[in-house]
Each structure stands twice: as C-alpha cells, then as structure tokens.
Amino acid sequence: MLRGVLRNAELRAKVLERAEEFRLNNKAGETRWFKELVLCILTANSSFESAYRSLQEAWETILDGSEKEVSLALKESGYRFPNLKARYIVGARGKLGKLKRWIKPIADRDQFRAREELLVIDGIGMKEASHFLRNVGYFDLAIIDRHILHFLRRAGAANETKITPRNYWYLEGVVRSISSAVLMPPGLLDLYLWYLETSTILK
C-alpha cells in the first residue's frame, strides 16, 4: 500500500514541490512564520481546508484586530471555534516580531527541543508544534493526527484508538521507524501517509 504510493512519480513530484515550499518558508520573514503558526493553531480540531480558508479570509484582522474582532472574522469565514481560537491567536501574536529569531536557532540545532519550546504557546500541542516546524522547513518530526493514527492502525503498526500526550512519543517512534525503512524523513513521509488517508497533500 505505502510502497505503491511512494513509487507514484506524479505524487512524488507534488511532494517534492511541497517540500520546496517548506524550505522557502524557512528563508522567509517573520510574518510568514507567524502565518504558519496561526494555520497550525486553526487546524487543531478542525479540517485543514476550513483552517486554511479562514486564515486567508481573516488574515488582516488576525494581524492587528482585537480578540473580539478576530473572533468575528473567523466566525464570518465559517470557522467552528472562533472564540477559543481568537484567544489563542491574539495570545500568540505576542511572539510576532521575534518568533523566527526565537525558534530558528534552536531548530537548526535540535528540532525536538524547538518543539518543546513551542509548547508554551496556548493552542500549540505536540502535533501543532510538529506541523509548524515541518511547514517552516524542518522534517525530522512526525505529525501525529487522526489520519496518521488511522493509517498506523490499518497497517497493524499501532493499537491506540486516540492520541494523547503520553502516547504521542510512542506513535512518533513508529512513524520514525517506517521513515527509516523507506529512507525518507518523517515530515515528508507524513505527506504520503496523509495522501493515503485523504487523497490530498494540502497539508
């Protein structure tokens, strides 16, 4: 199943194109890094498509609006949890202007430590921190979400029925073992696994 997808030349080209976008994000400025952080906050407990649409539609308000204004903008875009996510976003805005300066030097040395650093931001857990770091060009972390868990269960690689802070490390270890076997970093393997479950690589 997985090996067949990995041999798909058209899909491989799309994954490599997406990987290059992530590498370009690594070189981009502070606003781009913050936008990727907000995307990950919005994606938690929501679909990627909904999060991405709301990010685009509410972006100007996200940058400088009050919590109430951000909430309203998210609600108008059709987002499901506007109040909670507005609070998280306005809180995270305190990192705007220093996010890249704070995280990049750490991630360049140790991506696992960079993930731990990001957990101080409300609305950012292990999955969201891993997702953010992958989207700004770091590929050594696994992004364990319900789609990846479903793949692991179908493949007989895990028995867990939900993702918790306690079992995240174990599930990440399983994905890292698979990535070693197919000679691909976990952050890029994630795109193939996501494709297997969703038929897209939008993530």
MDTraj code that builds the backbone (N, CA, C; nanometers):
import mdtraj as md
import numpy as np

residues = "MET LEU ARG GLY VAL LEU ARG ASN ALA GLU LEU ARG ALA LYS VAL LEU GLU ARG ALA GLU GLU PHE ARG LEU ASN ASN LYS ALA GLY GLU THR ARG TRP PHE LYS GLU LEU VAL LEU CYS ILE LEU THR ALA ASN SER SER PHE GLU SER ALA TYR ARG SER LEU GLN GLU ALA TRP GLU THR ILE LEU ASP GLY SER GLU LYS GLU VAL SER LEU ALA LEU LYS GLU SER GLY TYR ARG PHE PRO ASN LEU LYS ALA ARG TYR ILE VAL GLY ALA ARG GLY LYS LEU GLY LYS LEU LYS ARG TRP ILE LYS PRO ILE ALA ASP ARG ASP GLN PHE ARG ALA ARG GLU GLU LEU LEU VAL ILE ASP GLY ILE GLY MET LYS GLU ALA SER HIS PHE LEU ARG ASN VAL GLY TYR PHE ASP LEU ALA ILE ILE ASP ARG HIS ILE LEU HIS PHE LEU ARG ARG ALA GLY ALA ALA ASN GLU THR LYS ILE THR PRO ARG ASN TYR TRP TYR LEU GLU GLY VAL VAL ARG SER ILE SER SER ALA VAL LEU MET PRO PRO GLY LEU LEU ASP LEU TYR LEU TRP TYR LEU GLU THR SER THR ILE LEU LYS".split()
xyz = np.array([
    [0.0833, -0.1218, 0.0000],
    [0.0000, 0.0000, 0.0000],
    [0.0869, 0.1271, 0.0000],
    [0.1704, 0.1410, 0.1046],
    [0.2563, 0.2589, 0.1135],
    [0.3616, 0.2592, 0.0040],
    [0.4235, 0.1446, -0.0182],
    [0.5297, 0.1403, -0.1185],
    [0.4759, 0.1736, -0.2578],
    [0.3528, 0.1332, -0.2860],
    [0.2935, 0.1677, -0.4150],
    [0.2773, 0.3172, -0.4305],
    [0.2349, 0.3835, -0.3248],
    [0.2201, 0.5291, -0.3271],
    [0.3562, 0.5960, -0.3415],
    [0.4558, 0.5426, -0.2726],
    [0.5902, 0.6012, -0.2802],
    [0.6487, 0.5911, -0.4203],
    [0.6022, 0.4926, -0.4962],
    [0.6525, 0.4764, -0.6341],
    [0.5742, 0.5593, -0.7353],
    [0.4716, 0.6294, -0.6914],
    [0.3900, 0.7118, -0.7806],
    [0.4683, 0.8378, -0.8184],
    [0.5136, 0.8446, -0.9430],
    [0.6014, 0.9532, -0.9858],
    [0.5318, 1.0891, -0.9790],
    [0.4046, 1.0930, -1.0173],
    [0.3312, 1.2194, -1.0147],
    [0.3152, 1.2698, -0.8713],
    [0.2825, 1.1800, -0.7812],
    [0.2677, 1.2189, -0.6410],
    [0.4015, 1.2614, -0.5825],
    [0.5064, 1.1899, -0.6177],
    [0.6393, 1.2248, -0.5682],
    [0.6777, 1.3668, -0.6110],
    [0.6453, 1.4018, -0.7342],
    [0.6753, 1.5367, -0.7827],
    [0.6005, 1.6420, -0.7008],
    [0.4747, 1.6126, -0.6668],
    [0.3962, 1.7065, -0.5864],
    [0.4513, 1.7192, -0.4453],
    [0.4941, 1.6071, -0.3888],
    [0.5524, 1.6102, -0.2538],
    [0.6822, 1.6914, -0.2543],
    [0.7653, 1.6690, -0.3541],
    [0.8913, 1.7439, -0.3622],
    [0.8654, 1.8931, -0.3821],
    [0.7627, 1.9255, -0.4587],
    [0.7255, 2.0661, -0.4767],
    [0.6811, 2.1272, -0.3443],
    [0.6016, 2.0513, -0.2689],
    [0.5564, 2.0997, -0.1380],
    [0.6748, 2.1143, -0.0428],
    [0.7668, 2.0211, -0.0475],
    [0.8855, 2.0283, 0.0376],
    [0.9668, 2.1534, 0.0071],
    [0.9750, 2.1882, -0.1202],
    [1.0484, 2.3086, -0.1572],
    [0.9795, 2.4333, -0.1040],
    [0.8462, 2.4334, -0.1018],
    [0.7727, 2.5449, -0.0425],
    [0.8073, 2.5581, 0.1059],
    [0.8164, 2.4451, 0.1757],
    [0.8524, 2.4486, 0.3169],
    [0.9934, 2.5040, 0.3357],
    [1.0856, 2.4652, 0.2490],
    [1.2234, 2.5156, 0.2588],
    [1.2283, 2.6659, 0.2320],
    [1.1474, 2.7116, 0.1391],
    [1.1415, 2.8557, 0.1126],
    [1.0830, 2.9292, 0.2333],
    [0.9851, 2.8686, 0.3011],
    [0.9306, 2.9293, 0.4222],
    [1.0400, 2.9486, 0.5273],
    [1.1350, 2.8556, 0.5316],
    [1.2436, 2.8651, 0.6284],
    [1.3257, 2.9920, 0.6073],
    [1.3355, 3.0339, 0.4820],
    [1.4123, 3.1537, 0.4492],
    [1.3275, 3.2801, 0.4507],
    [1.1969, 3.2626, 0.4635],
    [1.1055, 3.3774, 0.4592],
    [1.1135, 3.4582, 0.5888],
    [1.0423, 3.5693, 0.5892],
    [1.0469, 3.6597, 0.7026],
    [0.9528, 3.6214, 0.8153],
    [0.9518, 3.7051, 0.9152],
    [0.8766, 3.6822, 1.0382],
    [0.7265, 3.6637, 1.0142],
    [0.6697, 3.7435, 0.9258],
    [0.5249, 3.7350, 0.9023],
    [0.4862, 3.5995, 0.8464],
    [0.5686, 3.5452, 0.7579],
    [0.5393, 3.4125, 0.7024],
    [0.5423, 3.3067, 0.8112],
    [0.6384, 3.3147, 0.9005],
    [0.6487, 3.2183, 1.0100],
    [0.5264, 3.2295, 1.1008],
    [0.4841, 3.3512, 1.1292],
    [0.3674, 3.3689, 1.2151],
    [0.2417, 3.3158, 1.1464],
    [0.2325, 3.3361, 1.0164],
    [0.1156, 3.2868, 0.9431],
    [0.1079, 3.1345, 0.9503],
    [0.2222, 3.0679, 0.9390],
    [0.2237, 2.9220, 0.9505],
    [0.1857, 2.8786, 1.0919],
    [0.2270, 2.9554, 1.1918],
    [0.1899, 2.9237, 1.3297],
    [0.0384, 2.9350, 1.3491],
    [-0.0200, 3.0410, 1.2971],
    [-0.1649, 3.0602, 1.3084],
    [-0.2385, 2.9485, 1.2344],
    [-0.1887, 2.9089, 1.1192],
    [-0.2513, 2.7988, 1.0452],
    [-0.2569, 2.6731, 1.1314],
    [-0.1488, 2.6452, 1.2022],
    [-0.1452, 2.5249, 1.2860],
    [-0.2393, 2.5372, 1.4046],
    [-0.2526, 2.6563, 1.4606],
    [-0.3497, 2.6779, 1.5685],
    [-0.4911, 2.6525, 1.5172],
    [-0.5202, 2.7013, 1.3988],
    [-0.6543, 2.6863, 1.3418],
    [-0.6826, 2.5419, 1.2996],
    [-0.5801, 2.4691, 1.2602],
    [-0.6005, 2.3326, 1.2122],
    [-0.6359, 2.2372, 1.3251],
    [-0.5916, 2.2674, 1.4471],
    [-0.6196, 2.1785, 1.5608],
    [-0.7710, 2.1633, 1.5801],
    [-0.8179, 2.0383, 1.5814],
    [-0.9604, 2.0052, 1.5993],
    [-1.0491, 2.0618, 1.4881],
    [-0.9907, 2.0857, 1.3725],
    [-1.0666, 2.1344, 1.2573],
    [-1.0049, 2.0748, 1.1315],
    [-1.0738, 2.0841, 1.0205],
    [-1.0159, 2.0353, 0.8950],
    [-0.9145, 2.1352, 0.8436],
    [-0.8169, 2.0837, 0.7685],
    [-0.7171, 2.1727, 0.7104],
    [-0.7834, 2.2719, 0.6161],
    [-0.8793, 2.2243, 0.5383],
    [-0.9444, 2.3110, 0.4404],
    [-1.0138, 2.4287, 0.5086],
    [-1.0855, 2.4014, 0.6175],
    [-1.1535, 2.5082, 0.6912],
    [-1.0535, 2.6049, 0.7518],
    [-0.9468, 2.5501, 0.8100],
    [-0.8450, 2.6349, 0.8727],
    [-0.7780, 2.7251, 0.7690],
    [-0.7433, 2.6685, 0.6550],
    [-0.6736, 2.7461, 0.5518],
    [-0.7635, 2.8559, 0.4957],
    [-0.8900, 2.8220, 0.4710],
    [-0.9837, 2.9228, 0.4201],
    [-1.0005, 3.0373, 0.5198],
    [-1.0170, 3.0041, 0.6456],
    [-1.0361, 3.1073, 0.7476],
    [-0.9110, 3.1928, 0.7641],
    [-0.7950, 3.1295, 0.7549],
    [-0.6698, 3.2052, 0.7636],
    [-0.6622, 3.3091, 0.6532],
    [-0.6951, 3.2693, 0.5316],
    [-0.6869, 3.3624, 0.4192],
    [-0.7887, 3.4759, 0.4340],
    [-0.9101, 3.4417, 0.4713],
    [-1.0163, 3.5417, 0.4779],
    [-1.0011, 3.6372, 0.5962],
    [-0.9453, 3.5882, 0.7053],
    [-0.9365, 3.6699, 0.8277],
    [-0.7975, 3.7252, 0.8526],
    [-0.7043, 3.7067, 0.7592],
    [-0.5638, 3.7351, 0.7867],
    [-0.5378, 3.8789, 0.8321],
    [-0.5936, 3.9755, 0.7656],
    [-0.5660, 4.1151, 0.8021],
    [-0.6137, 4.1440, 0.9443],
    [-0.7288, 4.0895, 0.9804],
    [-0.7797, 4.1081, 1.1163],
    [-0.6939, 4.0322, 1.2165],
    [-0.6476, 3.9142, 1.1790],
    [-0.5606, 3.8353, 1.2658],
    [-0.4344, 3.9130, 1.3017],
    [-0.3835, 3.9894, 1.2074],
    [-0.2590, 4.0619, 1.2306],
    [-0.2721, 4.1745, 1.3322],
    [-0.3860, 4.2449, 1.3320],
    [-0.3922, 4.3608, 1.4224],
    [-0.5278, 4.3846, 1.4882],
    [-0.6226, 4.2926, 1.4712],
    [-0.7534, 4.3122, 1.5315],
    [-0.7561, 4.2719, 1.6781],
    [-0.8567, 4.3184, 1.7495],
    [-0.8766, 4.2770, 1.8879],
    [-0.9230, 4.1319, 1.8905],
    [-0.9246, 4.0717, 2.0084],
    [-0.9716, 3.9336, 2.0192],
    [-1.1146, 3.9205, 1.9687],
    [-1.1993, 4.0170, 2.0017],
    [-1.3380, 4.0141, 1.9567],
    [-1.3455, 4.0255, 1.8047],
    [-1.2624, 4.1130, 1.7467],
    [-1.2628, 4.1314, 1.6014],
    [-1.2116, 4.0061, 1.5298],
    [-1.1087, 3.9435, 1.5861],
    [-1.0568, 3.8198, 1.5265],
    [-1.1625, 3.7102, 1.5332],
    [-1.2302, 3.7001, 1.6472],
    [-1.3361, 3.6014, 1.6624],
    [-1.4454, 3.6218, 1.5581],
    [-1.4874, 3.7454, 1.5390],
    [-1.5922, 3.7758, 1.4418],
    [-1.5473, 3.7419, 1.3002],
    [-1.4222, 3.7745, 1.2674],
    [-1.3703, 3.7454, 1.1338],
    [-1.3660, 3.5945, 1.1088],
    [-1.3261, 3.5182, 1.2100],
    [-1.3238, 3.3727, 1.1958],
    [-1.4652, 3.3175, 1.1801],
    [-1.5569, 3.3713, 1.2588],
    [-1.6959, 3.3263, 1.2507],
    [-1.7534, 3.3546, 1.1133],
    [-1.7252, 3.4702, 1.0594],
    [-1.7770, 3.5067, 0.9271],
    [-1.7175, 3.4201, 0.8167],
    [-1.6006, 3.3658, 0.8426],
    [-1.5380, 3.2777, 0.7430],
    [-1.5912, 3.1349, 0.7525],
    [-1.6745, 3.1088, 0.8530],
    [-1.7321, 2.9762, 0.8701],
    [-1.6559, 2.8859, 0.9638],
    [-1.5610, 2.9418, 1.0391],
    [-1.4801, 2.8602, 1.1294],
    [-1.5610, 2.8178, 1.2509],
    [-1.5391, 2.6942, 1.3010],
    [-1.6249, 2.6357, 1.4043],
    [-1.5984, 2.6862, 1.5461],
    [-1.4751, 2.7214, 1.5778],
    [-1.4404, 2.7581, 1.7155],
    [-1.3812, 2.8988, 1.7210],
    [-1.4572, 2.9991, 1.6795],
    [-1.3985, 3.1333, 1.6650],
    [-1.3509, 3.1957, 1.7960],
    [-1.4244, 3.1788, 1.9041],
    [-1.3876, 3.2457, 2.0285],
    [-1.2586, 3.1908, 2.0880],
    [-1.2509, 3.0585, 2.0982],
    [-1.1325, 2.9957, 2.1559],
    [-1.0086, 3.0240, 2.0722],
    [-1.0208, 3.0066, 1.9405],
    [-0.9043, 3.0251, 1.8551],
    [-0.8642, 3.1722, 1.8468],
    [-0.9600, 3.2632, 1.8568],
    [-0.9247, 3.4054, 1.8591],
    [-0.8394, 3.4353, 1.9820],
    [-0.8742, 3.3744, 2.0947],
    [-0.7955, 3.3962, 2.2170],
    [-0.6540, 3.3416, 2.1993],
    [-0.6430, 3.2223, 2.1416],
    [-0.5106, 3.1649, 2.1191],
    [-0.4281, 3.2501, 2.0226],
    [-0.4926, 3.2956, 1.9152],
    [-0.4209, 3.3720, 1.8126],
    [-0.3715, 3.5049, 1.8678],
    [-0.4566, 3.5762, 1.9396],
    [-0.4152, 3.7049, 1.9965],
    [-0.3044, 3.6829, 2.0991],
    [-0.3114, 3.5732, 2.1744],
    [-0.2025, 3.5423, 2.2663],
    [-0.0727, 3.5129, 2.1936],
    [-0.0814, 3.4356, 2.0845],
    [0.0380, 3.4011, 2.0064],
    [0.0964, 3.5227, 1.9366],
    [0.0126, 3.6244, 1.9134],
    [0.0603, 3.7449, 1.8456],
    [0.1700, 3.8142, 1.9245],
    [0.1792, 3.7831, 2.0526],
    [0.2886, 3.8365, 2.1322],
    [0.4251, 3.7878, 2.0844],
    [0.4263, 3.6781, 2.0071],
    [0.5516, 3.6258, 1.9513],
    [0.5848, 3.6874, 1.8151],
    [0.4881, 3.7582, 1.7554],
    [0.5119, 3.8178, 1.6236],
    [0.6216, 3.9235, 1.6343],
    [0.7218, 3.9111, 1.5510],
    [0.8365, 4.0014, 1.5562],
    [0.9597, 3.9353, 1.6146],
    [0.9386, 3.8226, 1.6846],
    [1.0525, 3.7518, 1.7437],
    [1.0431, 3.6006, 1.7299],
    [0.9363, 3.5524, 1.6646],
    [0.9137, 3.4077, 1.6531],
    [1.0295, 3.3382, 1.5819],
    [1.0650, 3.3862, 1.4654],
    [1.1720, 3.3227, 1.3894],
    [1.3052, 3.3373, 1.4623],
    [1.3315, 3.4516, 1.5169],
    [1.4563, 3.4757, 1.5892],
    [1.4676, 3.3841, 1.7113],
    [1.3546, 3.3521, 1.7692],
    [1.3499, 3.2643, 1.8867],
    [1.3667, 3.1170, 1.8483],
    [1.2896, 3.0704, 1.7500],
    [1.2817, 2.9269, 1.7214],
    [1.3885, 2.8762, 1.6241],
    [1.4216, 2.9547, 1.5220],
    [1.5118, 2.9030, 1.4183],
    [1.6481, 2.8590, 1.4721],
    [1.7158, 2.9371, 1.5555],
    [1.8462, 2.8910, 1.6040],
    [1.8368, 2.7601, 1.6828],
    [1.7268, 2.7417, 1.7543],
    [1.7082, 2.6179, 1.8301],
    [1.6819, 2.5020, 1.7348],
    [1.5889, 2.5223, 1.6399],
    [1.5526, 2.4157, 1.5461],
    [1.6704, 2.3756, 1.4579],
    [1.7558, 2.4701, 1.4244],
    [1.8733, 2.4378, 1.3429],
    [1.9648, 2.3387, 1.4149],
    [1.9618, 2.3404, 1.5475],
    [2.0455, 2.2507, 1.6268],
    [1.9698, 2.1258, 1.6720],
    [1.8440, 2.1436, 1.7128],
    [1.7694, 2.0349, 1.7761],
    [1.6197, 2.0574, 1.7558],
    [1.5613, 1.9862, 1.6604],
    [1.4201, 2.0062, 1.6289],
    [1.3283, 1.9611, 1.7426],
    [1.3704, 1.8610, 1.8177],
    [1.2889, 1.8146, 1.9301],
    [1.2830, 1.9209, 2.0402],
    [1.3942, 1.9861, 2.0642],
    [1.3946, 2.0921, 2.1647],
    [1.3113, 2.2108, 2.1175],
    [1.3194, 2.2418, 1.9886],
    [1.2394, 2.3522, 1.9344],
    [1.0910, 2.3238, 1.9540],
    [1.0508, 2.1998, 1.9345],
    [0.9108, 2.1633, 1.9566],
    [0.8713, 2.1858, 2.1023],
    [0.9565, 2.1471, 2.1936],
    [0.9278, 2.1680, 2.3350],
    [0.9127, 2.3167, 2.3667],
    [0.9944, 2.3981, 2.3057],
    [0.9867, 2.5428, 2.3277],
    [0.8503, 2.5979, 2.2845],
    [0.8005, 2.5487, 2.1730],
    [0.6745, 2.5992, 2.1181],
    [0.5537, 2.5648, 2.2036],
    [0.5668, 2.4657, 2.2898],
    [0.4535, 2.4218, 2.3709],
    [0.4100, 2.5258, 2.4741],
    [0.4902, 2.6303, 2.4940],
    [0.4497, 2.7361, 2.5881],
    [0.3389, 2.8234, 2.5292],
    [0.3150, 2.8127, 2.3989],
    [0.2129, 2.8940, 2.3329],
    [0.0779, 2.8246, 2.3474],
    [-0.0200, 2.8937, 2.4031],
    [-0.1540, 2.8363, 2.4170],
    [-0.2095, 2.8007, 2.2793],
    [-0.2670, 2.6803, 2.2693],
    [-0.3216, 2.6347, 2.1419],
    [-0.2236, 2.5523, 2.0609],
    [-0.1006, 2.5398, 2.1105],
    [0.0012, 2.4606, 2.0420],
    [0.0372, 2.3393, 2.1268],
    [0.0066, 2.2204, 2.0736],
    [0.0459, 2.0953, 2.1372],
    [0.1540, 2.0275, 2.0537],
    [0.1801, 1.9027, 2.0837],
    [0.2860, 1.8299, 2.0130],
    [0.2596, 1.8244, 1.8623],
    [0.1354, 1.7932, 1.8262],
    [0.1031, 1.7826, 1.6839],
    [0.1191, 1.9168, 1.6147],
    [0.0649, 2.0228, 1.6763],
    [0.0687, 2.1555, 1.6139],
    [0.2120, 2.2076, 1.6027],
    [0.2924, 2.1824, 1.7064],
    [0.4322, 2.2268, 1.7030],
    [0.5092, 2.1522, 1.5946],
    [0.4835, 2.0223, 1.5822],
    [0.5497, 1.9424, 1.4781],
    [0.5082, 1.9894, 1.3389],
    [0.3793, 2.0167, 1.3237],
    [0.3252, 2.0650, 1.1967],
    [0.3891, 2.1988, 1.1589],
    [0.3954, 2.2892, 1.2554],
    [0.4553, 2.4204, 1.2300],
    [0.6010, 2.4067, 1.1857],
    [0.6779, 2.3278, 1.2602],
    [0.8196, 2.3150, 1.2269],
    [0.8390, 2.2520, 1.0896],
    [0.7565, 2.1533, 1.0544],
    [0.7659, 2.0970, 0.9201],
    [0.7369, 2.2031, 0.8139],
    [0.6351, 2.2865, 0.8400],
    [0.5955, 2.3852, 0.7400],
    [0.6933, 2.5007, 0.7264],
    [0.7863, 2.5131, 0.8208],
    [0.8935, 2.6121, 0.8043],
    [1.0273, 2.5426, 0.7788],
    [1.0196, 2.4205, 0.7261],
    [1.1393, 2.3597, 0.6685],
    [1.2173, 2.2620, 0.7526],
    [1.1559, 2.2070, 0.8580],
    [1.2248, 2.1069, 0.9399],
    [1.1479, 1.9752, 0.9298],
    [1.2172, 1.8669, 0.8937],
    [1.1480, 1.7447, 0.8529],
    [1.1691, 1.6242, 0.9447],
    [1.2316, 1.6426, 1.0591],
    [1.2668, 1.5279, 1.1436],
    [1.1580, 1.4867, 1.2424],
    [1.0486, 1.5612, 1.2505],
    [0.9434, 1.5315, 1.3459],
    [0.8225, 1.4704, 1.2757],
    [0.7523, 1.3840, 1.3464],
    [0.6305, 1.3230, 1.2912],
    [0.5086, 1.4020, 1.3374],
    [0.4141, 1.4218, 1.2487],
    [0.2907, 1.4955, 1.2784],
    [0.1808, 1.3913, 1.2988],
    [0.1552, 1.3579, 1.4235],
    [0.0589, 1.2522, 1.4527],
    [-0.0804, 1.3119, 1.4684],
    [-0.1643, 1.2899, 1.3680],
    [-0.3041, 1.3327, 1.3762],
    [-0.3924, 1.2105, 1.3526],
    [-0.5235, 1.2327, 1.3487],
    [-0.6148, 1.1185, 1.3385],
    [-0.5968, 1.0422, 1.2071],
    [-0.5554, 1.1110, 1.1007],
    [-0.5342, 1.0420, 0.9731],
    [-0.4139, 0.9486, 0.9818],
    [-0.3060, 0.9968, 1.0431],
    [-0.1865, 0.9141, 1.0568],
    [-0.2144, 0.7967, 1.1510],
    [-0.2875, 0.8243, 1.2596],
    [-0.3233, 0.7162, 1.3519],
    [-0.4071, 0.6097, 1.2798],
    [-0.5000, 0.6536, 1.1967],
    [-0.5829, 0.5579, 1.1222],
    [-0.4967, 0.4721, 1.0301],
    [-0.3996, 0.5323, 0.9639],
    [-0.3083, 0.4554, 0.8791],
    [-0.2325, 0.3522, 0.9614],
    [-0.1781, 0.3944, 1.0752],
    [-0.0996, 0.3031, 1.1583],
    [-0.1853, 0.1859, 1.2070],
    [-0.3097, 0.2134, 1.2405],
    [-0.3994, 0.1069, 1.2859],
    [-0.4306, 0.0103, 1.1704],
    [-0.4584, 0.0651, 1.0533],
    [-0.4893, -0.0205, 0.9374],
    [-0.3694, -0.1066, 0.8993],
    [-0.2496, -0.0485, 0.9176],
    [-0.1281, -0.1209, 0.8822],
    [-0.0858, -0.2196, 0.9910],
    [-0.1578, -0.2204, 1.1041],
    [-0.1228, -0.3093, 1.2137],
    [0.0001, -0.2652, 1.2899],
    [0.0351, -0.1366, 1.2756],
    [0.1557, -0.0847, 1.3410],
    [0.1281, -0.0228, 1.4773],
    [-0.0006, -0.0040, 1.5111],
    [-0.0372, 0.0544, 1.6402],
    [-0.1785, 0.0108, 1.6758],
    [-0.2042, 0.0007, 1.8050],
    [-0.3372, -0.0378, 1.8525],
    [-0.4122, 0.0774, 1.9174],
    [-0.3458, 0.1899, 1.9365],
    [-0.4081, 0.3028, 2.0049],
    [-0.5314, 0.3519, 1.9307],
    [-0.6324, 0.3945, 2.0074],
    [-0.7558, 0.4448, 1.9467],
    [-0.7624, 0.5975, 1.9496],
    [-0.6755, 0.6617, 2.0254],
    [-0.6708, 0.8070, 2.0294],
    [-0.5293, 0.8528, 2.0571],
    [-0.5063, 0.9796, 2.0338],
    [-0.3733, 1.0376, 2.0530],
    [-0.3730, 1.1150, 2.1844],
    [-0.2772, 1.0843, 2.2694],
    [-0.2631, 1.1539, 2.3967],
    [-0.1200, 1.2044, 2.4089],
    [-0.0956, 1.2999, 2.4996],
    [0.0436, 1.3442, 2.5211],
    [0.1357, 1.2290, 2.5588],
    [0.0791, 1.1308, 2.6300],
    [0.1613, 1.0187, 2.6751],
    [0.2013, 0.9268, 2.5606],
    [0.1073, 0.8981, 2.4657],
    [0.1418, 0.8023, 2.3597],
    [0.1932, 0.8687, 2.2317],
    [0.1971, 1.0020, 2.2296],
    [0.2465, 1.0710, 2.1096],
    [0.3890, 1.0258, 2.0771],
    [0.4732, 1.0179, 2.1808],
    [0.6126, 0.9794, 2.1583],
    [0.6212, 0.8381, 2.1003],
    [0.5380, 0.7473, 2.1516],
    [0.5390, 0.6111, 2.1005],
    [0.4972, 0.6084, 1.9535],
    [0.3867, 0.6763, 1.9208],
    [0.3382, 0.6780, 1.7829],
    [0.4390, 0.7446, 1.6902],
    [0.5030, 0.8487, 1.7396],
    [0.6067, 0.9134, 1.6594],
    [0.7216, 0.8161, 1.6332],
    [0.7553, 0.7360, 1.7330],
    [0.8601, 0.6366, 1.7141],
    [0.8249, 0.5355, 1.6065],
    [0.6978, 0.4976, 1.6012],
    [0.6529, 0.4041, 1.4972],
    [0.6700, 0.4673, 1.3594],
    [0.6271, 0.5929, 1.3467],
    [0.6399, 0.6622, 1.2176],
    [0.7871, 0.6786, 1.1811],
    [0.8708, 0.7077, 1.2791],
    [1.0144, 0.7239, 1.2515],
    [1.0759, 0.5914, 1.2051],
    [1.0275, 0.4813, 1.2594],
    [1.0767, 0.3505, 1.2141],
    [1.0395, 0.3266, 1.0681],
    [0.9154, 0.3614, 1.0329],
    [0.8721, 0.3472, 0.8936],
    [0.9541, 0.4388, 0.8031],
    [0.9774, 0.5603, 0.8479],
    [1.0527, 0.6562, 0.7662],
    [1.1957, 0.6072, 0.7431],
    [1.2547, 0.5439, 0.8448],
    [1.3894, 0.4879, 0.8277],
    [1.3886, 0.3755, 0.7251],
    [1.2826, 0.2956, 0.7285],
    [1.2740, 0.1821, 0.6365],
    [1.2595, 0.2266, 0.4912],
    [1.1932, 0.3386, 0.4693],
    [1.1719, 0.3854, 0.3315],
    [1.2673, 0.4989, 0.2953],
    [1.3624, 0.5266, 0.3839],
    [1.4675, 0.6267, 0.3588],
    [1.4088, 0.7645, 0.3265],
    [1.3178, 0.8092, 0.4134],
    [1.2533, 0.9380, 0.3943],
    [1.2291, 1.0026, 0.5309],
    [1.2584, 1.1309, 0.5481],
    [1.2353, 1.1946, 0.6776],
    [1.0868, 1.1943, 0.7138],
    [1.0546, 1.1867, 0.8430],
    [0.9144, 1.1773, 0.8864],
    [0.8262, 1.2901, 0.8346],
    [0.8790, 1.4109, 0.8280],
    [0.7978, 1.5245, 0.7847],
    [0.7524, 1.5154, 0.6402],
    [0.8293, 1.4461, 0.5565],
    [0.7882, 1.4262, 0.4175],
    [0.7066, 1.2984, 0.4022],
    [0.7429, 1.1955, 0.4776],
    [0.6612, 1.0737, 0.4764],
    [0.5179, 1.1072, 0.5160],
    [0.5013, 1.2029, 0.6063],
    [0.3687, 1.2456, 0.6506],
    [0.2789, 1.2827, 0.5332],
    [0.3348, 1.3471, 0.4317],
    [0.2536, 1.3881, 0.3165],
    [0.2011, 1.2670, 0.2402],
    [0.2832, 1.1638, 0.2303],
    [0.2377, 1.0412, 0.1638],
    [0.1305, 0.9706, 0.2466],
    [0.1531, 0.9627, 0.3785],
    [0.0549, 0.8958, 0.4642],
    [-0.0768, 0.9722, 0.4627],
    [-0.0670, 1.1060, 0.4635],
    [-0.1884, 1.1888, 0.4599],
    [-0.2618, 1.1675, 0.3289],
    [-0.1849, 1.1537, 0.2201],
    [-0.2469, 1.1289, 0.0894],
    [-0.3215, 0.9955, 0.0889],
    [-0.2619, 0.8946, 0.1512],
    [-0.3275, 0.7641, 0.1571],
    [-0.4634, 0.7720, 0.2262],
    [-0.4736, 0.8591, 0.3257],
    [-0.5964, 0.8694, 0.4039],
    [-0.6953, 0.9717, 0.3474],
    [-0.6471, 1.0742, 0.2792],
    [-0.7351, 1.1856, 0.2382],
    [-0.7370, 1.2090, 0.0876],
    [-0.6440, 1.1463, 0.0137],
    [-0.6301, 1.1686, -0.1312],
    [-0.5894, 1.3111, -0.1647],
    [-0.5303, 1.3845, -0.0683],
    [-0.4781, 1.5186, -0.0921],
    [-0.3416, 1.5318, -0.0263],
    [-0.2658, 1.6344, -0.0657],
    [-0.1420, 1.6681, 0.0048],
    [-0.1450, 1.8167, 0.0404],
    [-0.2627, 1.8676, 0.0719],
    [-0.2777, 2.0099, 0.1036],
    [-0.2012, 2.0502, 0.2288],
    [-0.1847, 1.9600, 0.3189],
    [-0.1280, 1.9879, 0.4497],
    [0.0081, 2.0539, 0.4401],
])
top = md.Topology()
chain = top.add_chain()
for i, resn in enumerate(residues, 1):
    res = top.add_residue(resn, chain, resSeq=i)
    for name in ("N", "CA", "C"):
        top.add_atom(name, md.element.get_by_symbol(name[0]), res)
traj = md.Trajectory(xyz[None], top)
